[in-house]
Amino acid sequence: MDTIKLVINHVYDFVSEKEILQQADNATAANKALHDGTRAGNDFLGWVNLPSSVTEDFIRDIEDTATALRTRCDVVVVVGIGGSYLGAKAVIDALSNSFDWLQHERKDPVILYAGNNIGEDYLHELTEYLKKRQFGIINISKSGTTTEPAIAFRLLKDLLVGKVGKEEACRRIVAITDASKGALRTLAGTEGYKTFVIPDDVGGRYSVLTPVGLLPIAVAGINIRELLRGAKDMEEATGANTSYEVNLPAIYAAIRNELYRKGKKIEILANYNPKLHYFAEWWKQLYGESEGKEGKGIFPAAVDFTTDLHSMGQWIQEGERTIFETVLSVKEPKENVKIPHDEANLDGLNFLKGKRVDEVNKMAELGTLIAHVDGGVPNILIEIPKLSEYYIGQLIYFFEKACGISGYMLDVNPFNQPGVEAYKRNMFALLEKPGYEAETKAIKERL
Ligand SMILES: O=P(O)(O)OC[C@H]1O[C@](O)(CO)[C@@H](O)[C@@H]1O
């Protein structure tokens, strides 16, 4: 299999090859536990064999539903928060034209997002824009009760029904939720929306290869078969019996845990391609919710280079030495743009004339890697041959698998997120939600 590559020699000044090899048993046992279901969170392991268990009927259903939405709508709004939108946005942004929404003669609908914040102006501006568009909605919530998407959906549904009537609105709304529980499942049943199920044993942040990610991605005109093929190849290459030396997620998980033990408490995911910005946002949720608990866990941060070399670059080079970097390096861009000659040469850059822009980017990448390692920042490099459905599929499964292994190596349950409830309880108490009377009284006394 042609594959993404893991380059680890730039951590050797901080973690030796021997120390990495010493983690073989630990990492392999953690990987095996994900397959055998013998550790905490074993009711959330549906993602492990997901790519290889997808059926042709399922893919057709997704593709047909996507075609129906594409036929009826110029704009499709994906309503969801956290794992219910980040995976789709990560893949769509990685594989689309950066100026997609400005293209006039489009064959694919514009994909917009709502329900991932409670910004009043955002919702107003979105609904104003949609008034003039033929739009549809993919409403995604595993629990079916999350406040942010529920508020956005109320507004968008009212707008759509008012604009095209109940019957046509029903054809343009798809609900993706739990098989039987939650408000969204009930609503979809009453209204007769087309629905897809988020499997019980797949948590939100591991759900990009379920309808949660696949439907919006297919609506955007991206080939989900290739995405799944990439993920499936990575699933096969990282099975329970794969030996540690060639099991990329196991090695990545082991290194980051060794670095953490040595005081590297923050991992910065860096990219040199602006299309990967949201991939890092997806990754941040995956690792942050999975590992940040019981007073433990690497803090996942992200930067877009070279943009952020002109802002965060100073901190990374010379700030507190508690960080390491994982760099996403795309080998081959899709296009070929050469730097032109300039007669006046006022910027002194004629020495670059005729060179590809990517050559400059690659030298910035290499120069940064050397500088950061010299400055005490270990670097892990993930080489991606090109931004395609196939390699993004590999990368998704690679990071999911590594996250499960890493969480088990850290000795936490990587599949729960109890801490997220704290803000919700306070918000509901402050909003005087029925049933929260005691909490309302208690919190108001603290104000
Ligand atoms: O799909 P739901 O149930 O609306 O949840 C959305 C997100 O909210 C969280 O549950 C945290 O509150 C995430 O884990 C999840 O991805």
The ligand as an ORCA input file, in Angstrom:
! r2SCAN-3c Opt
* xyz 0 1
  O     -23.623     14.992     18.532
  P     -24.003     15.646     19.802
  O     -24.626     14.682     20.762
  O     -24.855     16.857     19.566
  O     -22.670     16.125     20.534
  C     -21.813     17.028     19.935
  C     -20.528     17.135     20.668
  O     -20.757     17.473     22.014
  C     -19.997     16.648     22.886
  O     -20.796     15.638     23.369
  C     -19.462     17.419     24.050
  O     -20.484     18.119     24.670
  C     -18.927     16.093     21.975
  O     -18.337     14.943     22.483
  C     -19.695     15.892     20.727
  O     -18.879     15.700     19.602
*
